[in-house]
Each structure stands twice: as structure tokens, then as C-alpha cells.
Amino acid sequence: MTLSRDDWKKLTADEERIILRKGTEYPFTGEYNNFKENGMFVCRQCEHPLYESSDKFNSGCGWPSFDDQIGENVRRVADADGRRIEIVCANCGGHLGHVFEGERITSKNTRHCVNSLSIRFKPKD
């Protein structure tokens, strides 16, 4: 269930730096980098569903990687650097990370490179 704007989670300073100011975690430091549980990942700020755990894979890049998203819940926008494509929560606009295509790491040929501090895990009931 997606939270209404009034119920969005209060973010820590580190979460604000990443989600609101488009920061990045250091590689290999995020809690979900090597995480392998069955469930769903939601936006840390508004709890909008973003990724199924079945779409998570180990890319070796140091951040959680997904080769698919839930519906249209992740939006792509041109990054300020002009070279990459940023991914944001389609509900609240919170920064998630970047998307890369053409690397041939998975059959879907897509890698959503996501900051652990941008997402929260919800175990499957």
C-alpha cells in the first residue's frame, strides 16, 4: 500500500541526501547489496511497490541490482550529468539510482542500480 503524502516516512539525514538530493551510497555498503529474501522492495519514503525480489540479481557492482520493475512504478529521467538515466519512484519522485541497458548481464539486458537507502524490503506473507 502506497502512503499518502501526509504519511510519508520521516527520512534520516543519509536517506535525505540520497532520496531528496540525488546522492549515492558507497559501493558494497548498502544493507540490500547481498540480500536474498523473498518479497518486495518498496520506496523508503512513500512505500510505493518498486521491485520483486525475484528480479534482484548479483551484478557485482556494489549496489542492489534488478532487471525488472513492478509495472510503471519506476520512472526514468535524464540525469544531470547528461550521460546516465536516473530512476525515481513514480509516486513521490524519490531518487533510487540509475538504469543501464545493453550490458548483457541478464536475459532482460537491463540493470537498475539502486541505493539500499532508497528502498525498504517487505517480506512475502
C-alpha positions as CSV (number, residue, x, y, z in Angstrom):
1,M,0.0,0.0,0.0
2,T,1.4,3.4,-1.0
3,L,1.3,6.0,1.7
4,S,-0.3,9.4,1.1
5,R,2.0,12.4,1.2
6,D,0.9,13.2,4.7
7,D,2.1,9.8,5.9
8,W,5.4,9.6,4.1
9,K,8.2,8.3,6.3
10,K,10.5,10.8,8.1
11,L,13.9,10.3,6.5
12,T,17.3,10.2,8.2
13,A,20.0,12.7,7.1
14,D,21.6,10.0,5.0
15,E,18.3,9.0,3.4
16,E,17.5,12.6,2.6
17,R,20.9,13.0,1.0
18,I,20.2,10.1,-1.4
19,I,16.4,10.3,-1.9
20,L,15.9,14.0,-2.0
21,R,19.3,15.3,-3.1
22,K,20.2,12.5,-5.5
23,G,23.2,11.2,-3.6
24,T,24.8,7.8,-3.8
25,E,25.9,5.3,-1.2
26,Y,29.4,3.9,-1.3
27,P,29.6,0.6,-3.2
28,F,29.3,-2.6,-1.2
29,T,28.0,-0.8,1.9
30,G,24.2,-1.0,1.5
31,E,22.1,-3.4,3.5
32,Y,20.5,-4.9,0.4
33,N,23.6,-5.4,-1.8
34,N,23.9,-9.2,-0.9
35,F,20.3,-9.6,0.5
36,K,18.4,-12.7,-0.7
37,E,14.9,-12.9,0.9
38,N,11.6,-13.5,-0.8
39,G,9.3,-10.4,-1.0
40,M,9.1,-7.0,-2.5
41,F,11.1,-3.8,-2.3
42,V,9.2,-0.5,-1.8
43,C,10.2,3.1,-1.8
44,R,11.7,4.0,1.5
45,Q,9.8,7.4,1.6
46,C,6.3,6.5,0.4
47,E,6.2,2.7,0.3
48,H,5.2,2.5,-3.3
49,P,6.0,-1.0,-4.7
50,L,9.1,-0.9,-6.9
51,Y,10.8,-4.3,-7.3
52,E,10.0,-8.0,-6.7
53,S,12.9,-9.9,-5.0
54,S,12.7,-12.4,-7.9
55,D,14.1,-9.7,-10.2
56,K,17.1,-9.0,-8.0
57,F,20.5,-10.3,-9.1
58,N,24.1,-10.0,-8.2
59,S,25.7,-7.8,-10.7
60,G,29.0,-7.3,-8.8
61,C,28.6,-3.5,-9.0
62,G,28.3,-3.0,-5.2
63,W,24.6,-1.9,-5.2
64,P,21.4,-3.9,-5.3
65,S,20.6,-4.7,-8.9
66,F,17.2,-5.5,-10.5
67,D,16.5,-6.4,-14.1
68,D,12.8,-5.5,-14.0
69,Q,10.4,-3.2,-12.1
70,I,6.8,-3.5,-10.9
71,G,4.6,-2.0,-13.6
72,E,5.2,1.6,-14.3
73,N,6.2,2.3,-10.7
74,V,9.8,3.4,-11.5
75,R,10.2,6.4,-13.8
76,R,13.3,7.2,-15.9
77,V,14.6,10.7,-16.3
78,A,17.7,12.2,-17.8
79,D,20.5,12.5,-15.2
80,A,22.0,15.9,-14.6
81,D,25.4,14.6,-15.9
82,G,23.8,14.1,-19.3
83,R,25.3,10.6,-19.7
84,R,23.1,8.4,-17.5
85,I,19.5,7.7,-16.9
86,E,18.3,8.3,-13.4
87,I,15.5,6.2,-11.9
88,V,13.0,7.7,-9.4
89,C,9.9,6.5,-7.6
90,A,6.9,7.2,-9.9
91,N,4.8,8.1,-6.9
92,C,7.0,10.5,-4.9
93,G,9.9,11.3,-7.2
94,G,12.5,10.0,-4.7
95,H,15.9,9.2,-6.2
96,L,16.6,5.4,-6.5
97,G,19.7,5.2,-8.6
98,H,20.4,4.7,-12.3
99,V,19.4,2.2,-15.0
100,F,21.8,0.7,-17.5
101,E,20.9,-1.3,-20.6
102,G,23.0,-3.3,-23.1
103,E,25.4,-4.9,-20.5
104,R,24.1,-8.4,-21.3
105,I,24.3,-9.4,-17.6
106,T,20.8,-10.9,-17.6
107,S,18.4,-12.0,-20.4
108,K,16.4,-8.8,-19.9
109,N,19.6,-6.8,-20.6
110,T,18.7,-4.2,-18.0
111,R,20.2,-3.3,-14.7
112,H,18.5,-1.0,-12.2
113,C,21.4,0.0,-9.9
114,V,19.6,1.1,-6.7
115,N,20.7,2.6,-3.4
116,S,19.8,0.5,-0.4
117,L,18.8,3.6,1.5
118,S,16.2,4.4,-1.2
119,I,14.3,1.2,-0.7
120,R,12.8,-0.9,2.1
121,F,12.2,-4.7,2.0
122,K,8.7,-6.1,2.7
123,P,8.8,-9.9,3.2
124,K,6.3,-12.1,1.4
125,D,3.4,-13.1,3.6
